[in-house]
């Protein structure tokens, strides 16, 4: 009889799956002194390139025992104060941020061969700001926030849709849907922001900004 591990082992080699980047470069002399301005420039170029959801970013968090987790969320605002997104505070990411507020964000714009990494601390936005943003969301999205106990086990799709119908009936005659008490925004206050541009032969450009003070940043080049 064949060994069980041998029977169940499956392997898919991706060794030959590679790209040789060459769309552009990134020189210190062409970078803005403020990394937020540099991010805005790249983001606008991603929009002009008509990329699908250029504001999609991987949010990486870690629990107190050091176990990391990541998921895609949507950037909703960027300013000198930081990067803003909204979510359920009781979700896994919300609980991990409460336990350990240090997080990382990663943007990847494949068509432009670019990546941006942000490291910083997540802070809860004021209730007023969260409610103001919540009121601008489509009604279905607002009802969905009430219907979903995010990250909790759901016993079948039907139970989730049934819960949504309950809230649809509750607010059938009104467009005023209050903000759930467990839902709101975070601002990631950056401590470091790295810009990555793919280059030929894997000699990529990496420029990292590190915060020195509230309004001062240093800029360094990293080996790829």
Secondary structure, 3 states (H helix, E strand, C coil): CCCHHHHHCCCCCCCCCCCCCCCCCCCHHHCCCCHHHHHHHHHHHHHHCCCCCCCEEEEEEECCCCCEEEEEEECCEEECCEEEEEEECCCHHHHHHHHCCEEEEEEEEHHHCEEEEEEEEEEECCHHHHHHHHCCCCHHHHHHHHHCCCCCCCCCHHHHHHHHHHHHHHCCCCCCCCCCCCEEEEEEEEEEEEEEECCHHHCCEEEEEEECCCCCEEEEECCC
